């Protein structure tokens, strides 16, 4: 009790408990629950899926949802279980999205840091390339790359990474420009600290918040891009459990078997919205000005 009063008199607030921190953070519980469920399905798809997503059962083809306990969400035109394909679609999405976004983050961050700190002709050269990539629609560039390289998981990841790195490079470069002329950077230069160490120890920690927010928002765009390529038949192989492929397969049966396209389309919409809402919360939480105004 005496320690608490002394702490109060000195003007030092006692450390907040975990419950108080969670309450003050105002976590977006619904988006987090959606993302946690998708991650759980992706990791444990083999254990929770009731059927093999590639098994055909022509006897029970185009079975409507909730009409049979063995096929809760119905079947497609070949009798494949829709629920199993949706669950394994989460794993496919994670396998394609995670490596693509990691490569885009690494490439874009390096380009942004080097461009913003170096300046002069290096900045001009790198930013002109970045502007050229940003000047074309992502889906168009991805289509050109996949058409040239061919379909497949690796080629789709290359196409996604090639269209997303420029967004990170542009944002990181802007953050570096606002930091590189501060006193701690100038003092490091005066003391003879190497450029690589300045970038790593002084500039990179100051752009992490922007990088985290941009990543959370970009994941939804990457999911839509992968689904669009699969829908157009230029992504994964036909028959693979991918949400975009399911939507493409269901467009021929919109009046006869509406559930084939509706369920994966709803899942794509919900997951993208969850990432966007989480990105909005992360932006507000990491910006002290927005927290004070809220």
N, C-alpha and C positions, 0 to 999 in steps of 0.2 A: 504493500500500500504506500509506504514511504517512497519507494523507488518510483512508483507511478506519479506521485505528486511532485517529486523532484524533476522528473522528466517533463512534466507539464510546465513547471516554473521555468525551466531552461528553454522552453519553446521547441522541444524536440518531440515529435509525435511518435507514439509507440508503433511498432510494426503491425501492419494489418494482417488479420487472419486470412486463410485461404478463402473462406466463405465471403468475407468482406471484399476481397479482391475480385472474386467472380461476380459479386453483385454490382460493384462499381464499374466493371468492364462491360456490363450489359451485353453479354455474349448472345449472338444470334442462334438460339438453340435449334430452331427449326432447320435452317440451312445446315448446321453442324450435324444434326441427326440424319438428314438426307445424305450428306457426304459420308458419314460414318457407315450408314447402311450400304451404300454403293461400294465402299472400300471392303466391308465385310463380305459382300457377295463376290467381289473380285478375288479375294484371297481364299475363301472357302467354297468356291463354286463347285468343286468336285464333291463336297460333302453335303451341300444343301440342295443341289439341283436334283429333282426327282427322276430325271431321265437323261440319257446321253443326248446332247443337242444336235447330233448329226444322225441319229437313228431315224429311219423312215418307218412309218406305219400307215400304209396307204388305206388300210381298212378303216382307220379313224381320221382320215384327212378332212380338213375344213370343219373340224368339230368346234362348235361355239363354246365360249368360255362359260364356266360355272355350270356346265351340263353334266360333267363327269368328274368324279373325285380324283381320277388318275391324271387328268389334264385340266387343271384348274382354270388356266387362261386360254384353253382351247388348243388347236393344232393348226398348222399351216397347210399348204396345198399338197405336201408330201407326207403329212401326218406327224411332223416333228413337233415336239412339245414346246409351246410358246414360252411357258414360264422358264424352262431350262435354257432356252436360247436367250432370253432376256438376262438371266443370271450370268451366263457365260459371256454375254455381250458386255457386261461390266468389266470382266477380266480383259477382254479384247481392247476395250477402251483404255484401260489402265496400261496395258502393254504397249499401246501405240502412243498414248498421250505423254506418259511420264518420261520416256527417253527423249522424245521430240522436244518437250519443253525444257528439259535439262540442257540439251545441246544448244537450244536457242538462247537460254539464259547465259550460258558460259560464253558463247560467241558474242552476243550482244553486249554483255558486260565488259568484256575485254576491249571490244571496239570502242565503246563509249568512254571507258577510262582513258585509253590511249589517246583518243581523239580530243577529249576535253582537256587533258593535262598537257599534251604536246603543243596544240595550237598550230598556227601558221599553215604550211602546206600539207602537213600530215592531217590536220583537222579538216581542211578543205577536201582533200582526196577521199578520206573515209566517209565524210558526210555526203559527198556527191554520190558515192555508191549506195549509201543508206537511203538517200532521197530517191534514187532510181528504183530501189526495191519497194519502197513505200508508195511510189507513184503508180504501181500496177496493183489491181485487185488480187488479194491473196489467193482466191479460188482459181483465177486465171493462171497465175504463176505455178500453183500446185498442179493444175491440169497439164501444163506444158511439161513440167518435170516428170510427172508420172507417165505421160504419154511417151516421152523419150526413153525413160528408164524401164518402163513396164510396171505392171501391178505387183503387189506383194507388200508385206509388212515393212520391210526395210526401206523400200522405195517410198512408201507413204510417209515414214518417219523422216526421211531425207527431205521430201517435199514440204512437210510441215515446218521443220526446223529452218529451211531456206526461206520461208515466207514470214517467220516470226521474229528472227533475230534482230531485224532492223528496228522494230518497235522498241526493243530493250536498249539498243545502241543509242537511239535518239533521246530517250528519256534519261538514261544514265549520263550521257554527255551533257545535257542541260543541268543536271544536278552537280556534276563536277565543275562546270563553269561558275556556279554560285559558291563553290567551296575553295577553289584553288587559290584565290587571292586573299584568303583569311590569314590572320596573323600566325597561327600555328604552322601553316604550310610554308609561309615565307621564312619563318624562323628555322624550320627544318632545312630549307634550301641554303640559308646562310651558314648553318653548321655543317654543311657538306654532306647531308644525307642523300643517298642515291635516289634517282627518280623512281626506280622500282619499289624501294622501301617506302617512299612518300605515298605512292599510289596504293600500296597494300596496307600501310599502317594508318594513314591519315585520310585518304580520299574514299577508299572502299567502305570503311565503317559508316561513313556519312551518307552513303547511297543505299544502304541495306533496306531501310524502311520503304523507299520508293520501289526498290526491286521486289520486295515482298508483296506490295499492293498490286504492282503491275503483273506479277506472276499469277496471283489469285484471280485477276480479271481475265488474263490471257488464256487460262485453262479452258474456260467456257468457249472461247473462240476457237481453240484448237479442237475441242470436241465437235463443234459444229463443222469445222473444216474436214475432219476425218469422216464424219457422217455424210457430208456432201460428196466426198470422193467415192465412198462406198455406194451411195445412192446412185451415182452416175455410172457405176460399174468399173471405176478406175482405181478403187481402193483395194480391199482384200478380195480374196477369191470368192466367187459365188458359192453360197452354201455355208460359209463361215458364220459363226454366231456373232454378228456385229449389228448394232442398232440401225445403222444406215442401210445395210443390206436388207434387214427385215422390213424397213419402210419401203424400199424399192420393190421387194417381192410382193408387198401388200397392195401396191397401187393398181394392180390388175384385178384385185378382188374387193374394191372399195364398197361395192353394193352387195356382194355375195358373202364376203368374209371381212368385215370392217375391222375386226380386232387385230388382224395381222399388221396393219400399218398404224393403228391408233395407239396401241400400247407402247411400242418403241418410240413413237413420236412424242408421246406424253413423257416418257422417261427422259428423253433428250432435253425436252423443254424444262422439266423440273431440275435436272442436274445443272444445266447452264444457269438457270435462275439462282440456284443455291450458291454456285460459285460467284455470281455477280453480287448477290446480297452479302456474302462473306467478304468479298473484296471491298464493298462500300463500308462495312463495319471496320475492317482492318485499316482502311484509310482514315476514318474518323478517330480510331483508337490511337494510331501512331502519330497523329498530328495534334500537338497540345492545344493549338488555337481552336481546332474544331471541338476538342473535348471541353474546353472552357465555355465555348458558345453554346454547347449542348446542355 
